[in-house]
Amino acid sequence: MKHSVGNIVLLSVSSLCLILIGACTSYVGSSGKEAALTRVSQSDSIIAGGIAYTSYGNSVSLPGEEVLWNELNGTPLVLNFWAGSCPPCKAEMPDFQELHETIGDRVKVIGIDVGQFSGLGSKTEAEVLLESLSITYETGFSSDPAVMERYGILAMPTTVFIRDDGTIARTWAGIITGDKLDIEAEKLLSD
């Protein structure tokens, strides 16, 4: 009987691991059926964009201005999804600021607040965070909850590296170090 219970537990744990691995993998289905939302990953040749954000007004856009991501094609893009009360998001934001200051004319850095969808902050908390860190790269918030599924955002923060033709080069889930951020941004320029 002990072996049977042990085998059942092992089988259950193994099954759960496979389910979690499958759930954490972003892909575009090849079934030929059109889905309501297309999830993107680093290996897809899907054009990133078509979702608007509302600017917080700390860069070139005015506060409340609607900006479409697909209007930004032509320049590589580092798209960071964050939330106002997310400690790892706050920890990495100075590195995005530094990237913006050193490479910002060749690679655009945009931070999109999804705190209202992730349960990790409000617009007010986001604005306080941006002010406290003196963030000057373009930031805004999405009004479209589909952005979480479309970009496969399963961790906060998540960073998407987008080539100048609008295709996804890589998606990074979780906090990213300044060194790794620099490396991935430089790769966008050599693609």
Sine and cosine of phi, psi and omega as CSV:
sin_phi,cos_phi,sin_psi,cos_psi,sin_omega,cos_omega
0.00,0.00,-0.61,0.79,0.01,-1.00
-0.88,0.48,-0.64,0.77,0.01,-1.00
-0.91,0.41,-0.60,0.80,0.00,-1.00
-0.91,0.41,-0.71,0.70,0.02,-1.00
-0.90,0.43,-0.68,0.73,0.03,-1.00
-0.88,0.48,-0.68,0.73,0.03,-1.00
-0.90,0.43,-0.64,0.77,0.02,-1.00
-0.91,0.41,-0.68,0.73,0.02,-1.00
-0.90,0.45,-0.71,0.70,0.02,-1.00
-0.88,0.48,-0.69,0.72,0.02,-1.00
-0.90,0.44,-0.66,0.75,0.01,-1.00
-0.90,0.44,-0.71,0.70,0.01,-1.00
-0.90,0.43,-0.68,0.73,0.02,-1.00
-0.88,0.47,-0.69,0.72,0.02,-1.00
-0.89,0.45,-0.68,0.74,0.02,-1.00
-0.88,0.47,-0.67,0.74,0.03,-1.00
-0.88,0.48,-0.68,0.73,0.01,-1.00
-0.90,0.43,-0.64,0.77,0.04,-1.00
-0.89,0.45,-0.71,0.71,0.00,-1.00
-0.91,0.43,-0.64,0.77,0.04,-1.00
-0.89,0.46,-0.69,0.73,0.04,-1.00
-0.90,0.44,-0.63,0.78,-0.02,-1.00
-0.94,0.35,-0.48,0.88,-0.05,-1.00
-1.00,0.00,0.03,1.00,-0.03,-1.00
-0.98,-0.17,0.84,-0.54,0.05,-1.00
-1.00,0.03,0.66,-0.75,0.02,-1.00
-0.38,-0.92,0.31,-0.95,0.17,-0.99
-0.96,-0.27,0.82,-0.57,-0.04,-1.00
-0.90,0.43,0.53,-0.85,0.01,-1.00
-0.93,-0.37,0.39,0.92,-0.05,-1.00
-0.97,0.25,-0.20,0.98,-0.02,-1.00
1.00,0.04,-0.21,0.98,0.03,-1.00
-1.00,0.09,0.65,-0.76,0.04,-1.00
-0.98,0.19,0.77,-0.63,0.05,-1.00
-0.99,-0.14,0.38,-0.92,0.03,-1.00
-0.89,0.46,-0.61,0.79,0.03,-1.00
-0.79,-0.62,0.63,-0.77,0.07,-1.00
-0.97,-0.26,0.85,-0.53,0.06,-1.00
-1.00,0.09,0.56,-0.83,-0.07,-1.00
-0.88,-0.48,0.46,-0.89,0.07,-1.00
-0.61,-0.79,0.06,-1.00,-0.08,-1.00
-0.91,0.43,-0.39,0.92,-0.06,-1.00
-1.00,-0.08,-0.07,1.00,-0.04,-1.00
-0.99,0.13,0.50,-0.86,0.09,-1.00
-0.98,-0.21,0.63,0.78,0.00,-1.00
-1.00,0.05,0.67,-0.74,0.07,-1.00
-0.96,0.28,0.80,-0.60,0.04,-1.00
-0.99,0.13,0.73,-0.69,0.06,-1.00
0.63,-0.78,-0.24,-0.97,0.00,-1.00
1.00,0.10,0.05,1.00,0.06,-1.00
-0.89,-0.45,0.72,-0.69,-0.02,-1.00
-1.00,-0.01,0.43,-0.90,0.18,-0.98
-0.76,-0.65,0.37,-0.93,0.04,-1.00
-0.97,-0.25,0.84,-0.55,-0.10,-0.99
-0.94,0.33,0.61,-0.79,0.16,-0.99
-0.99,0.16,-0.17,0.99,0.09,-1.00
0.98,0.18,0.45,0.89,-0.01,-1.00
-0.98,-0.22,0.22,0.98,0.01,-1.00
-0.62,-0.78,-0.77,-0.64,-0.07,-1.00
-0.99,0.17,-0.37,0.93,0.00,-1.00
-1.00,0.02,0.46,-0.89,0.03,-1.00
-0.99,0.13,0.48,-0.88,0.05,-1.00
-0.83,0.55,0.76,-0.65,0.00,-1.00
1.00,0.09,-0.08,1.00,0.00,-1.00
-0.95,0.32,0.71,-0.70,0.06,-1.00
-0.99,0.11,0.76,-0.65,0.00,-1.00
-0.80,-0.60,0.74,-0.68,0.07,-1.00
-1.00,-0.10,0.74,-0.67,0.00,-1.00
-0.88,0.48,-0.60,0.80,-0.06,-1.00
-0.95,0.32,-0.16,0.99,0.12,-0.99
-0.98,0.17,-0.12,0.99,-0.07,-1.00
-0.99,-0.13,0.03,1.00,-0.01,-1.00
-0.87,0.50,0.49,-0.87,-0.02,-1.00
0.93,-0.37,-0.30,0.95,0.05,-1.00
-0.77,-0.64,0.71,-0.70,0.09,-1.00
-0.84,0.55,0.49,-0.87,-0.12,-0.99
-0.72,-0.70,0.73,-0.68,0.16,-0.99
-0.95,-0.30,0.94,-0.34,-0.10,-1.00
-0.95,-0.30,0.92,-0.39,-0.07,-1.00
-0.94,-0.34,0.85,-0.53,0.07,-1.00
-1.00,-0.08,0.80,-0.60,-0.13,-0.99
-0.58,-0.82,0.07,-1.00,0.04,-1.00
-0.58,-0.81,0.51,-0.86,-0.11,-0.99
-0.90,0.45,-0.50,0.87,-0.01,-1.00
-0.92,-0.39,0.52,0.85,0.00,-1.00
-0.98,-0.21,0.95,-0.31,-0.02,-1.00
-0.83,0.55,-0.68,0.73,0.04,-1.00
-0.90,0.43,-0.55,0.84,0.04,-1.00
-0.89,0.46,-0.74,0.68,0.01,-1.00
-0.87,0.49,-0.64,0.77,-0.04,-1.00
-0.91,0.42,-0.56,0.83,-0.06,-1.00
-1.00,-0.03,-0.25,0.97,-0.06,-1.00
-0.85,0.52,-0.62,0.78,0.07,-1.00
-0.87,0.50,-0.53,0.85,0.04,-1.00
-0.94,0.35,-0.60,0.80,0.08,-1.00
-0.92,0.40,-0.61,0.79,0.05,-1.00
-0.89,0.46,-0.70,0.71,0.02,-1.00
-0.89,0.45,-0.67,0.74,0.05,-1.00
-0.87,0.50,-0.71,0.70,0.02,-1.00
-0.85,0.53,-0.67,0.74,-0.04,-1.00
-0.95,0.32,-0.51,0.86,-0.06,-1.00
-1.00,-0.09,-0.50,0.86,-0.11,-0.99
-0.77,-0.64,0.08,1.00,-0.13,-0.99
-0.83,0.56,-0.40,0.92,0.03,-1.00
-0.98,0.18,-0.33,0.94,-0.01,-1.00
-0.96,-0.27,-0.43,0.90,0.03,-1.00
-0.71,-0.70,0.83,-0.56,-0.01,-1.00
-0.99,0.12,0.72,-0.70,0.05,-1.00
-0.94,-0.33,0.82,-0.57,0.03,-1.00
-0.74,-0.67,0.75,-0.66,0.08,-1.00
-0.95,-0.31,0.81,-0.58,-0.01,-1.00
-0.93,-0.36,0.88,-0.48,0.04,-1.00
-0.98,0.22,0.86,-0.51,0.06,-1.00
-0.85,-0.53,0.43,0.90,-0.02,-1.00
-0.84,0.54,-0.60,0.80,-0.02,-1.00
-0.93,0.37,-0.37,0.93,0.02,-1.00
-1.00,-0.08,-0.48,0.88,-0.03,-1.00
-1.00,-0.02,-0.18,0.98,-0.06,-1.00
0.98,0.22,0.30,0.95,-0.07,-1.00
-0.91,-0.42,0.60,0.80,0.10,-0.99
0.67,-0.74,0.34,-0.94,0.02,-1.00
-0.96,-0.29,0.10,-0.99,0.07,-1.00
-0.89,0.46,-0.60,0.80,0.02,-1.00
-0.89,0.45,-0.71,0.70,0.04,-1.00
-0.88,0.47,-0.61,0.79,0.02,-1.00
-0.90,0.43,-0.71,0.71,0.00,-1.00
-0.90,0.43,-0.62,0.78,0.06,-1.00
-0.89,0.45,-0.69,0.72,0.02,-1.00
-0.88,0.48,-0.73,0.68,-0.01,-1.00
-0.87,0.50,-0.67,0.74,0.02,-1.00
-0.91,0.42,-0.71,0.71,-0.06,-1.00
-0.91,0.41,-0.48,0.88,-0.01,-1.00
-0.99,-0.12,0.00,1.00,-0.02,-1.00
0.81,0.58,0.73,0.68,-0.02,-1.00
-0.97,0.24,0.78,-0.63,0.01,-1.00
-0.89,-0.46,-0.13,0.99,0.08,-1.00
-0.96,0.28,0.34,-0.94,-0.06,-1.00
-0.87,0.49,0.79,-0.61,0.08,-1.00
-0.68,-0.73,0.40,-0.92,0.04,-1.00
-0.19,-0.98,-0.09,-1.00,0.03,-1.00
-0.79,-0.62,0.51,-0.86,0.04,-1.00
-1.00,-0.06,0.63,-0.78,0.10,-0.99
-0.99,-0.16,0.05,1.00,-0.08,-1.00
-0.95,-0.31,0.96,-0.28,-0.01,-1.00
-0.90,0.44,-0.29,0.96,0.01,-1.00
-0.91,0.41,-0.31,0.95,-0.01,-1.00
-0.85,0.52,-0.57,0.82,-0.01,-1.00
-0.89,0.45,-0.70,0.71,0.00,-1.00
-0.97,0.22,-0.66,0.75,-0.06,-1.00
-0.85,0.53,-0.66,0.75,-0.01,-1.00
-0.99,-0.14,0.17,0.99,0.07,-1.00
0.87,0.50,0.65,0.76,-0.05,-1.00
-0.98,0.21,0.97,-0.26,-0.01,-1.00
-0.92,-0.40,-0.13,0.99,-0.01,-1.00
-0.65,-0.76,0.45,-0.89,0.07,-1.00
-0.89,-0.46,0.80,-0.60,-0.05,1.00
-0.99,0.14,0.17,-0.99,0.13,-0.99
-0.71,-0.70,0.70,-0.71,0.00,-1.00
-0.86,-0.51,0.74,-0.67,0.01,-1.00
-0.90,-0.43,0.81,-0.59,0.02,-1.00
-0.99,-0.17,0.86,-0.51,-0.14,-0.99
-0.87,-0.49,0.79,-0.61,0.00,-1.00
-0.93,0.38,0.20,-0.98,-0.02,-1.00
-0.92,0.40,-0.30,0.95,0.06,-1.00
-1.00,0.00,0.05,1.00,0.06,-1.00
1.00,-0.03,0.05,1.00,0.01,-1.00
-1.00,-0.01,0.47,-0.88,-0.01,-1.00
-0.97,0.24,0.81,-0.58,0.07,-1.00
-1.00,-0.02,-0.65,0.76,-0.05,-1.00
-0.25,-0.97,0.52,-0.85,0.13,-0.99
-0.87,-0.50,0.74,-0.67,-0.03,-1.00
-0.88,-0.48,0.92,-0.40,0.02,-1.00
-1.00,-0.07,0.77,-0.63,-0.02,-1.00
0.99,-0.12,0.00,-1.00,-0.05,-1.00
-0.90,0.43,0.60,-0.80,0.03,-1.00
-0.85,-0.53,0.66,-0.75,0.01,-1.00
-0.98,0.21,0.36,-0.93,0.03,-1.00
-0.86,0.51,-0.65,0.76,0.01,-1.00
-0.89,0.46,-0.71,0.70,-0.01,-1.00
-0.92,0.38,-0.61,0.79,0.05,-1.00
-0.86,0.50,-0.71,0.70,0.04,-1.00
-0.87,0.48,-0.70,0.71,0.00,-1.00
-0.87,0.49,-0.74,0.67,-0.04,-1.00
-0.92,0.39,-0.58,0.81,0.04,-1.00
-0.92,0.39,-0.65,0.76,0.04,-1.00
-0.90,0.44,-0.59,0.80,0.06,-1.00
-0.87,0.50,-0.58,0.81,0.02,-1.00
-0.88,0.48,-0.56,0.83,-0.02,-1.00
-0.97,0.25,-0.40,0.92,-0.02,-1.00
-0.99,-0.11,-0.15,0.99,0.02,-1.00
-0.94,0.35,0.00,0.00,0.00,0.00
